[in-house]
Amino acid sequence: MVITLKGTAKMLSPEHILNTLRNWRLEMNSPYNDGWVQEEYRERISKVEAFFEVKHLDEALSSSQDPNG
């Protein structure tokens, strides 16, 4: 994935993308976040699922190796 910021491009690694999705899932399920915050992360994940037509992204993220743990 390439992100363009003010004319410069930055390549994101697959690990960075997976870590971002894992963090969104954690925030979505965190009891410390209110319903509005949880819903925001749920919507983000739903957009990614819809883009890739993945029905079980949560399972895919859980089964992929976490480089931090």
Secondary structure as UniProt FT lines:
FT   STRAND          2..5
FT   TURN            6..7
FT   STRAND          8..11
FT   HELIX           14..29
FT   TURN            31..32
FT   HELIX           35..52
FT   HELIX           57..63
FT   TURN            67..68
//
